[in-house]
Amino acid sequence: MPKIGRFTSDKAKDTFLRAYDAVAAKWPVPSTNLDVETAFGTTRIRKSGAGDGAPIVLLPGIGGNGQVWFRFVEELARDRVVYTPDVIGWAGYCVQTAPLRDTGDIARWMADVLDGLAEDRVHLAGNSLGAWLAGAIAVHRSDRLASMTMFEPSASTFARPRPGLLFRFIMAGARPTPERMRKLNQWLMPGYEMSDEEFELATAIRGFRAAMPWDRPFTDAELAAITAPALVLFGARTVVSDPERAAARARRHIPSAEIGIYQDVGHDLLWANPQQIIPRFLTFVADHDQVRT
């Protein structure tokens, strides 16, 4: 039965929101919090920056929220508006009232968000599982996208995940102690060292029961339906997928895919190599600002 995301208790909610607000306080640029009504409930969105180009919308990785982008938002929002929403069905300030059953619902959620923001088209980008969400939206609503970017797509975006990856997540989730979570993060993203505030926020997510559809590999037909200009970036050392195989499938089936594989980094692509990834992303965004007018 489809579910609605919820905190397990008032105490769990208070603990999470305190940790969330502590990370939110690190935001380096002026911003405004917005609450947008959708068919699935209220979505909290942080708006930063200004400019005439199509805005950027950023989706976080698994269980994340809009605050994870604080390390990058200053550069991203220098010349245009950047929206960093919490994901409905994941822990955050969203209030979910109806379940999301499939990728069509994910796309409808984002379309409702854009309608609420009065934005006709945006540059949509996501990291890890957020990259899969961005892809799901592009499959159904490329008409609302000036471009779509995937940073280190999740394991199930282009192929079935490796059994060893699933085992590690299951073992960490069975007894999610701070030590196990730190070890999992070090293995998954060795170039990303969490601050104390970020770690507290990550551990507080345990008090939330998520209700967003899980990623599954896109079919050939679904990938072909992504007609928005697409940028797909991988870390060569990623432990979540075979980047060469995934890149080949993206090239073969996404009509306008631009692919990049970066050496000496893995699933920590953005955190370990921002000096290359952020400029490439911004150049891609600028190049496609007028594609879908």
C-alpha positions in Angstrom: 0.0 0.0 0.0 1.4 3.4 -0.9 2.5 5.4 2.1 2.9 9.0 3.3 6.2 10.1 4.7 6.2 10.8 8.5 8.3 11.2 11.5 8.1 8.3 14.0 7.4 10.6 16.9 7.2 14.3 17.9 10.6 13.8 19.6 12.1 12.5 16.3 10.7 15.4 14.4 12.1 18.0 16.9 15.5 16.3 16.8 15.6 16.3 13.0 14.3 19.9 12.6 16.9 21.2 15.1 19.7 19.5 13.1 18.1 20.7 9.8 18.1 24.3 11.1 21.7 24.1 12.3 22.8 23.1 8.7 20.4 25.7 7.2 22.2 28.4 9.2 25.4 27.7 7.3 23.8 29.0 4.0 26.3 31.5 2.6 23.9 33.8 0.5 20.7 35.7 1.1 17.7 33.5 0.6 13.9 33.1 1.1 12.0 30.1 2.2 8.8 29.3 0.2 6.1 26.8 0.8 4.4 25.6 -2.4 1.2 23.6 -2.5 1.1 20.5 -4.7 -1.2 17.6 -5.3 0.9 15.6 -2.8 1.2 18.2 -0.1 3.3 21.3 0.8 6.8 21.5 -0.5 9.5 23.7 1.2 11.8 25.4 -1.2 14.8 27.7 -0.5 15.2 30.4 -3.2 18.6 32.1 -3.6 20.2 34.4 -6.2 18.9 36.5 -9.0 19.2 36.7 -12.8 17.4 36.6 -16.1 18.3 33.1 -17.2 16.1 30.1 -16.5 16.4 29.1 -12.8 18.3 26.1 -11.5 16.4 23.5 -9.4 18.6 21.1 -7.4 17.5 17.7 -6.0 19.6 16.0 -3.2 20.7 12.4 -2.9 19.0 9.7 -0.9 17.0 11.0 2.1 18.5 14.4 1.7 17.0 17.9 1.7 17.6 21.3 0.1 20.3 22.3 2.7 22.9 19.8 1.3 23.7 22.3 -1.4 25.2 25.0 1.0 28.7 24.2 -0.1 27.9 25.0 -3.8 25.1 27.5 -3.8 27.3 30.7 -3.6 28.8 29.9 -7.0 25.6 28.5 -8.5 23.5 31.4 -7.5 25.9 34.1 -8.6 24.1 34.9 -11.9 20.7 33.2 -11.7 18.0 32.1 -9.3 18.6 28.7 -7.6 15.8 26.7 -6.0 16.7 24.0 -3.5 13.6 22.1 -2.5 13.2 19.5 0.1 11.9 16.3 -1.5 8.3 15.5 -0.5 8.2 12.0 1.1 11.7 12.5 2.6 12.6 14.1 5.9 12.4 17.9 5.8 9.9 20.7 6.1 7.6 19.3 3.4 4.2 18.1 4.6 3.0 15.2 2.5 -0.7 14.5 2.2 -1.0 12.0 -0.6 1.3 9.2 -1.8 3.5 9.2 -4.8 3.1 5.9 -6.5 5.4 6.0 -9.6 7.6 8.2 -11.8 4.5 9.9 -13.3 3.6 11.1 -9.8 7.2 12.3 -9.3 6.9 14.4 -12.5 3.5 15.7 -11.5 4.9 16.8 -8.1 7.7 18.8 -9.8 5.3 20.3 -12.4 3.1 21.5 -9.5 6.2 22.9 -7.7 7.1 24.8 -10.9 3.6 26.1 -11.3 3.6 27.3 -7.7 6.9 29.1 -8.4 5.5 30.6 -11.6 8.4 29.1 -13.5 7.7 27.8 -17.0 11.0 26.0 -17.5 14.1 25.3 -15.4 17.5 23.7 -15.4 16.9 20.6 -13.3 19.8 18.8 -11.7 20.2 16.1 -9.1 22.9 14.2 -7.3 22.8 10.4 -6.8 19.2 9.4 -6.1 18.3 13.0 -6.9 19.7 12.4 -10.3 17.3 9.5 -10.8 14.5 11.8 -9.6 15.6 14.4 -12.2 15.6 11.7 -14.9 12.1 10.5 -13.9 10.8 14.1 -14.2 12.6 14.4 -17.6 11.0 11.2 -18.9 7.5 12.7 -18.4 8.0 16.4 -18.5 10.9 17.4 -20.6 8.7 20.2 -21.9 9.3 22.0 -18.5 13.1 21.6 -18.6 15.6 23.9 -20.3 18.1 21.1 -19.4 18.6 18.1 -17.1 21.8 17.2 -15.3 22.7 14.0 -13.4 25.6 14.1 -11.0 26.8 10.6 -10.2 23.4 8.9 -10.8 22.2 6.3 -8.3 23.0 2.6 -8.7 19.7 1.8 -10.3 19.5 4.6 -12.8 21.0 2.7 -15.8 21.3 -0.9 -14.5 20.5 -3.2 -11.7 22.6 -2.4 -8.6 25.5 -4.6 -7.5 24.5 -7.1 -4.8 27.5 -6.0 -2.7 26.2 -2.4 -2.7 22.8 -3.5 -1.5 24.4 -5.7 1.2 26.4 -2.8 2.6 23.3 -0.6 2.8 21.2 -3.3 4.4 23.9 -4.0 7.0 24.3 -0.3 7.8 20.5 0.1 8.1 20.0 -2.9 10.3 21.9 -1.2 13.1 22.5 2.4 12.1 25.1 3.3 14.7 27.2 6.5 14.2 30.3 4.4 13.6 28.6 2.3 10.9 27.2 5.4 9.2 30.6 7.1 9.2 32.2 3.9 7.7 29.5 3.7 5.1 30.0 7.3 4.1 33.7 7.0 4.0 33.4 4.0 1.6 30.7 5.6 -0.5 32.1 9.2 -0.6 35.7 9.2 0.6 36.3 12.8 -0.6 33.4 14.1 1.5 34.0 14.7 5.2 30.8 15.6 7.0 30.8 18.5 9.4 29.4 17.7 12.9 26.1 19.5 11.9 25.8 17.5 8.7 26.4 14.2 10.6 23.8 15.1 13.2 21.3 15.8 10.4 22.2 12.5 8.6 21.7 10.5 11.8 18.4 12.3 12.6 16.9 11.0 9.3 16.5 7.7 11.1 13.5 9.1 12.8 11.6 9.5 9.5 9.7 6.9 7.5 10.3 7.9 3.9 7.6 7.5 1.2 9.1 8.3 -2.2 9.3 5.6 -4.9 12.7 3.8 -5.1 14.8 4.1 -8.1 14.7 1.4 -10.8 16.5 1.3 -14.1 15.0 3.4 -16.8 13.9 1.4 -19.9 15.2 2.2 -23.3 11.9 3.9 -24.2 12.0 6.0 -21.0 15.5 7.2 -21.7 14.5 8.0 -25.3 11.7 10.2 -23.9 14.2 12.5 -22.3 14.2 15.2 -25.0 15.6 18.0 -22.8 19.4 18.6 -23.2 21.0 16.2 -20.8 24.4 16.3 -19.0 25.4 13.0 -17.2 28.6 13.1 -15.1 30.2 10.1 -13.4 33.2 9.5 -11.1 35.5 6.8 -12.6 36.1 5.3 -9.1 32.4 5.2 -8.1 31.4 2.2 -6.0 27.7 2.4 -6.9 27.8 1.5 -10.6 29.9 0.6 -13.6 30.4 4.1 -15.0 31.5 3.0 -18.5 28.5 0.8 -18.9 26.1 3.4 -17.6 27.7 6.1 -19.8 27.4 3.8 -22.9 23.7 3.3 -22.2 23.0 7.0 -21.7 24.8 7.8 -24.9 22.9 5.1 -26.8 19.4 6.1 -25.7 19.2 9.7 -24.4 18.8 11.8 -27.6 21.0 14.7 -26.6 23.2 13.3 -23.9 26.5 14.9 -23.1 28.6 12.5 -20.9 31.6 13.0 -18.7 33.6 10.6 -16.6 36.1 12.1 -14.2 39.2 10.2 -13.1 40.4 9.9 -9.5 36.9 10.6 -8.0 33.9 8.4 -7.3 30.4 8.9 -5.9 31.8 12.0 -4.1 32.1 13.7 -7.5 30.7 17.1 -6.5 32.4 17.2 -3.2 35.8 15.9 -4.3 36.0 17.9 -7.6 33.9 21.0 -7.5 36.5 23.1 -9.2 35.8 21.2 -12.4 32.2 20.0 -12.0 30.5 23.3 -11.1 32.0 25.3 -14.0 31.1 22.5 -16.4 27.6 22.4 -15.2 27.2 26.2 -15.3 28.6 26.3 -18.9 26.1 23.6 -19.9 23.3 25.5 -18.3 24.3 28.7 -20.1 24.7 27.0 -23.4 21.1 25.7 -23.2 19.3 28.7 -21.7 17.5 29.4 -24.9 16.9 25.9 -26.2 13.4 25.6 -24.9 11.8 29.1 -25.3 
